[in-house]
Amino acid sequence: MLCSSGDKPANPRAWRSASLALTAVAVLALTTACGQEKGSGPADSQAVGNAGSAQSGGYGDASAGGSAEQAAKPAGQLGVRDGGELGKVLTDSAGFTLYRFDKDTAKPPKSNCEGDCAKKWPVVPAGDVTAAPGTDASLIGEVTRPDGTRQLTVAGRPMYRFAKDTKPGDANGQGVGGVWFAAAPDGRKASAQAGNLPGMSVRDDPDLGRILVDGRGMTVYRFKKDSAWPMKTACTGACLEKWPVVAPVDTNDTEGVIKKGFVVFDRPDGIKQQTVNCWPVYTFSGDTKPGDTHGQGVKGLWYAVSPEGSLVGAPK
């Protein structure tokens, strides 16, 4: 058994019976190896940052001041700009930020943004697209959407623009809903730390000790209302705008992190989330730079995570 809550029933027979029942569930959920049930109970639902941005109109929405014509244009000659805290950001020929969607897949390429979603996040058409100078042209590709149109992909990831980016250089779509992120030139999420850190590693914090950080160097947190066995999340909806999930990380792209229970959680809302020792993990929107730990102890429910997946600094 890869994951457990850490507390076994006192009655051995009850434990064996529970184990047999859970084994049957595990066979049906091999992708997580931790069991899955829809979470229940209250969630921390404070909204910050770009809360509500995903509810905007189409790219050319008058209130956003965007350009409907720009939304329909192929990307042309791709560019790369310095996004400050985001690092290198991929843009179209006009300098508009290109985005990727966590609910899409790269292998095989597939877009899961249609209908109203595609009005808020216009797809970047394929064709008449060339790689940015100094980038790998072999990463440029396309995917055929359900309506028959072709969409630009970078490293297999479908590319989008955002309705509320009204001028070149805007990145108002960054982090929306915990699932939309500016794209780096290699198709990954833009990050000032990209390429310098593993997908998840350990940092020695002067106050908290050894804690986990993501590939950007941002502190990783757990929510006390979640559970590991069966795996459940109590952070949904607006909560995710404040506490974005940690996207799946390849086990080989880690350093110092426990391998047991390092699996992907297919959440009930369709988002794929990394777990550590089967506990769902998050970052905090209030942390603006590597080394920040502003999420530590929030409401007595959110705490940094040790390399073994346990809560750091939480009251016993």
N, C-alpha and C positions, 0 to 999 in steps of 0.2 A: 504494500500500500504506500503510495507516494506522499499522501497528504493526510494530516489529521489535525484535529483541533488542539491536541496536546492533553486532553482530558479523557481517559478511557472510563467506561462505566465500571462501577465497583463490582458488579456481578459478572464473572467471566463468561457464563452462558449467554447473558444478554449481549456481551461484547462480541462473542462469536456469531450470534444470530445477526447482529447489526452488520458485522463484517461481511457475512454471506450476502445479505441484501444489498449492501453497497457495492459488492463486487459485480453484481448483475448490472447495476447502474453504470459502473465504470466501463463495462464492455460496450455500452451504448454511447459512451462519451470519451473515447480514447484520445481525442484531441486535447482534452484538458487534464485527464487523469486525476481530476480532483472532484468530480461530480458537479452538477449544476442544477440549481433550482432558482426560480424567480425570487428575487429578494422582496422583503416586505418591511414595513416599519418606516419611521420618519427618516428624512435625510436632511443634511445641512444644505439648505437651498438658497443661500445668499448668492446673488448674481453680481458680478463685478466685471470690469474691463469691457469687453465687447458684447456684453449681455444684450440680447435682442437684435444684434446686427443681422443675424441670419433670417430675421423676419422682414428685411427690407424688400423693396420691389425688385424689378428686373434691373439689368446693368444700366439701362438707359432711364431709370426712374428719375422723374424730374426733381423730386426732393433730394435725391442723391447728387444730382448735377452730373451724372455720368453720361457717356456717349454710347447710344445704341449701335451706332455704326462701328465703333471700336470693338464692341463685344462680338460682332459678327466677323471681324477680319481674321484671317490667318495670322499667326504670330510673326511671319516674315523672318528677318534676321534676328535671332535671339540675342539677348544681351545679358550681362552680369553686372549688378551694381552692389556697392557696399551698403548693406542694410544695418550698419551699426551693431546693435546687440544681436541682430539676426545673422551677422556674417554676410557671406556672399549669397545674393538672392537672384534667381532667374527672372528675366523680364521678356516681354515681347519687344518688337521693333520700336514701339512707341514709348517704352519705358514702364509699362504697366506690370505690376507684380503678377507672377503666375503661381497658382496654388495647387496643392494636392489634398485628397480627401481620404481619411483613414478607413472609410467603409469601402473604398475601392480595393481592387487587387492588382498586383503587378505580374504575377505568375499564376495563371495567364492574365493578360491585361483585361480589365473589366471595369466599366463605370457603373456605379450604383446611384448616380445623381440624375434623376429624370423629372419631368413635369415641373412643379413649382420650384423644386431644388435647382433645376437647370436655368430657371429665370433669375434666381438669386446668385447663382454661380454659373455664368455662361461658359459653355465648353469652348476650348480653343480648337478651331478647326484644323484638321491635318491638311497638308499640301502647302506649297510655297513657304516652307519652313527650312531654315538652315541653322546649324548649330552655332552657338556663340563662339567667337574667336578664342582659341586656347582650350576649348572643351572637347570632350569625346563625341564625335559626330555619330558613332555607332549606337549611342544611347537614344537617338531620335527615332521615333517610330509612330505607329498609329493603331487605333482600335476602332472597329466598326460598332457603332452604337445600335441599340434595338430598333431605332427609327431608320437605320440604313446610312446615316451620316458618319463621317470619319472624324475621329478626335485625335489630337496630338498626344503622344505619350513621350515621357522621358524616363528611360530605364524601366519601361513598362507601366509607369504611373500616368494615368490620364491627367491632363492639365486643364485648369480653369482660370477665369478671371473672377473678380468679385464686384458686385453691384455698387458697393459703397466706396470703392476706390475711384475717386473722381479726377485724379491727375496722376501723371507719372511719378513714381516714387512712393505713392501711398501703399500701405500694407495693413489696411483696416480689417482685413479678413484673418489676420494672424490669430490662431487659437480659438476662433469662434466655435462654440459648442464643444470644445475639446477635441475636435475632429478635423478642423481645417487649418492648414499650415502653409506658409510660403515655401516654395520649392527651392532647393539648392541646385546648382548647375548639374549635379549628378542625379537629380530626381529625389534625393532624400530630403528630409525636413531641413530648412535653412537653420544654421546654428553657428554662432561664433566659435564654438568648440569643435565643430564637425571635423572629423579626421584626427583629432588630437586625443580623444578619449574613447575607450570601449563603449558599447551600448549601455552597459551598467558596470559600475566599479565602486571602489571604497575610497572615502575621503576621511582624513583625520580632522575632525572638527575640534577646535580648542575647548568648547564647552560640552559638547555631546559625545565626544569620542569618535569611534569608527562608525560611520554611517554610509548608506548607499546614495550614489548620485547617478543621474542618467547620462546619456552621451553628450549633453550640453554642460555637464557639471552641476546641474540643478539638483537640490535635495529631493530625495524620494520619501514619500509619506505613506502611512497606513491610516485607515479609518476604523475606530473601535466598534462601530456598528456593523461592520462587515464580518463575514465568517469565512473560514477556510475549508471546513468540512461539515456539511456540504458547502460548496463555494457559493457565496451570495454577496451582492453589493447593495448597500443602502444609500449610495451616492448616485443619484440619477437626475435627469433634467437639468435645472438651473445649477444644481450642485456641481455639475461637471464644468461649468464655466469658471468656477472658482478653483476647482480641484481637477484639472485635466488628467485623464488616465495616462499611465505610461504605456506607450505603444509596444507591441511585441518586439522582443530582443532575441536574436539568435544566441543560443546557449554558448556557442564558441566565441561570441562577441562580448564576453564578460570577464571580469578580473576580480577575484576575491569573494565572489558571491556564491552562496550555497547552491548546489546543483539540484538537490532534492526539491521537488515541487516547483521547479523553475519552468512553469508551463503557461500557456496562453488561455485566458478565460474568455469564452464566447458569451458576452453579456446578453441579458434578455433584450436590451435595446439595439443589438446588432454590432456594437463596438467591440473590437478585440482588445483585450487588456492584458498586460504582463502581470504575472504573479510571482512572488518570492515565497517559497515554502507554502505555496498555494494561497497566500494572502494577496488580494488585489492591491496594487500600488499606484500612487498618484504623484503629481507634482503640485505646486501651489502657485496660483497666479500672482500672489503678493510677493513672491520671490522674483526679483528682477535681474539678478545676476548670480553667477556661480558663487557659492559660499553663503548665500542668504539662507536663513532658517526661520523666516517669519511665520511659517505655518506650524512651528513646534508648539504643541499644547493648546492650539486654538479650540476654544469651547470645551477643553478637557477631553477631546475626541480624536484629535489629529496629532500624530507623532512621527518623528523620523524613524527610519528602519535600519536595524543592524544588518551586518552581512549574513546573519542566520535567519533573517526575516522577522525578528521580534521587535516590539516597540521599544524605542529608546527614550528613557526619561519619564515614562508613564508611571503614575502612582500604582502601587501594588494593590 
